[in-house]
């Protein structure tokens, strides 16, 4: 199952600059570079394949960009957008709420990761694990997840026997940064350090690939923020996450 994709022919002008500004609109920069193989769209809008993710992006809030995004969606379809700048849908689009979340970047050495105890029963997840992954997502609701999200790579799980009890993987993948996502723990396995352990494993995979881990955490999830800070993540900025419904016709 490959997670490497060549850039599409029209992505050369969207290559990542040397600073962190791409993290202000990470989905757009991912879908026009590293994740171009998962993207559909041209012009000023992109979206991930619907079976992989609900995330979409525009380069900036201009009427032309919203028209390009509308062309990628089925009538009344709901997609997710994340960016630093305000998300102001064009006429015909409906906003189903906006949730702020902290964007955190790994800025430490490896001490925080190496200090995490990795439990027995942890392994890389495969296609055969997808039904259990979807069950755990439905139980814990860490965020948008689709049947083929596993294709984005580096998904690992902690098992008790044959039962998946915790997992995490990656989602937004940029030339220099990769996002840790879908961190979740079964209610019967909480307070065992599984979130820290599984996040540390995925972070090490990202670092071994020569990239910097990032992640996003809900504004009110103070416990998770403390866990990530212990691992070596620092808050960079506040992001906006919006569920948006395309025009009905």
N, C-alpha and C positions, 0 to 999 in steps of 0.2 A: 504494500500500500504506500504509494509515493506521496510525499508532501512537498516536493520540489516542482515548481512550475516555471516555464519560461515566460518572459514578459511578452505581453501582446504588442503588436507593431506600433500602436499609438501611445505607448507609455513612456517613450524616451524623454518627453518634456516634463514628466512628473517625478523625476528621480529625486531621491531624498537629499536635502541639504545637510550640511555638516553639523548643524545645531539641533536642538530638540523641538523646533517649531512644528515639525511634522506631527508631534504628539498632541497638538491642539486640534487636529482633524485626522486622527489616526486611521480610521477606516478608509477614507478617501486615499490617503497615501499608500496604504497597504494594497488596496484593490487596483491601484494603477502601477504597482511595482511587484513586490514579492508574491502577492496573492492574486495576480492578474489571471492565473489559470482557474481561479474559483469565481471570477467576476463576469458579469454581463453588463453591457452598456458601452456607450461611446459618448463623446462630447463632454458635458459637465456633470454627469451623474454615473454612478456605478452601484451595483447591488451584488451581494453574494448569491450564489446558487441557492434557491429556496430550500432545498433539502439539506443544505449545510448550515445556513444561518439566516436569520431575519434581518441582519444588518445591511444598511444602505448608506450612501453618502453622496454629497454634492461638493463641488470645490468651493463654492460660496453661495450665499443666499441671493441669487439673482433669478429673475423670472425664467431665463433660458435654462438654468440648472433645474428648476422645479419642473419645467416642461419635459426635459430629458428624463427626469426620474419618473414622471407620470407614465411615460412611454414604456418603462421597464416593469410596471406593476399591472396586475389584473385589477379590474374595477373593485373598489372598496377594500383592497388588500391592506393589511397593517404591516408596516415595516418599522425597524428601529434605527434611530440615528443618534450618534454621539459626537460631541464636539465641545470646544470651550465657548465659542461664540453663541449668542442667542439663536435658538431655532425658531424661526418665524415662518410657518408654512404658507405657501401661496394659496390664493383663492381656490376653493374646491377641496383642499386638503383639510382633514380634521385632526386635531391634536388630542390624544387620549391621555394626556398627562405627561409631566416631565419630572424626572427624579434626578436630583444632584448626586454626584458621587466623586470621591477623591481619586485622583490619578496618582499612583505611587511608582517610583522608579528605584531600582536597586542601585545603591550608590556605595555600598560597603564592600569590604573584603569578604573572603569566604568563611570567616570565623562564625558568623551567625548561622550559616547553612550547615557547617560541619558540626556545630554544637547540638543539632537536632537529632534525637534518637529516631532511627528508622525502624519501624516495627516489622516483625515477620509477616509474611503473607502479602507483600507488596510486589506488584509486577506490572509490566506494560499491558495495556488493554488492547484487545483485538476485536475484529468484527463480531465474533461470537458473543462478546460481552455487551453489545449494544442494547439488547433488551433489558438487562439489569441496569445499565447506565440510564436508560430512559425512565425506569422505575424509580431510581434514586433521585433523578432530577425532578420527577413529579412529586416526590415526597418532600424534598427540601427547597425547591424553587430558587436556585441560585441565580437564575437569569435565563435568557433565551438559549435553547438547545434544540437541535434537530437530529433526525435519524443518521445523517452523515456528517455531523460535526466532528466525529472522530477523525475524519480525513485531514483536519487541520493539524493534527500531530501531537506526539508526546503525551498522550493520555496514559496515566498510571492509576492504579487502584489498589486499595488495601482490602484484603479479603479475610473473613472469618470462615474457614472451610471453603465452601463454594459461594458464600454470600458476599456480594460487594458492599462494603461498609463506608468507604470514602473514595473520592477520586478528584482529579484535577488534570488539566491539559493546557493547550495553548489555543489562541484564537487569532487576534490581530498580529500579523507577522510582517515586519518592516525590514528594510535592509540592515538596520542597526539595532532594532528593538523587537522583542516578541512578548506578547501579553500572556500571562498566566490567567486561565479562566476556568469557570465551572468548578470551583473549589467547593465541595460539599461533603457532609458527613451524615451518615444515618443517625437518627435520634437515639438509637440504642448504643451508639458508639461515641457519643460526645464526651468531652472533658478527658480525652485520652491523648491529646496532642496530635491527632490525625491530620488536622488542617495544616498545622505547621510542617509535619513530616511530608505530606504529599506535595505541598507547595515547594518545599526545599528540594525535593527530587526533581520536579519539573524545572525549577530555577536552575539547577545544576545542568540539566540537559540543554537549556538555552545558552548558558554561559559556555558550555563545552562546544557549542556551535559558533562561538565567537560573537554572541550578541548580548544585549543588556535586557534583563527581565523587567517588565512593567506589569502593573495590574490595576484594577479598579475596584473600589469598595464603596458601598452605600454610605451616605453621609452620616446616618445614625448607627452604623455598625462599629461602635467603638472597640468592642472586643476583637474583631477581626483586624482593625487597624493596629492594635497593640501587638498582635501576633506577627503581622508583617513587619512592623518596626523592629521587633526582636530579630527577625531574619536578616535585616539590613536594608529594608525599603524606607524611603523618605517620601513624604507628600510633595508632589510637584505643583499641582493646581487642582481646581474644582472643575469637573466636567458636567455636561448636561446630557442626559439620556432621555429621549422622547420616543413615545409610540405614536406613529403617524399613520392615518388611514388615507389611502389614495382616493381621488375623486371616484364617485360611484359610476360615472359614465364619461 
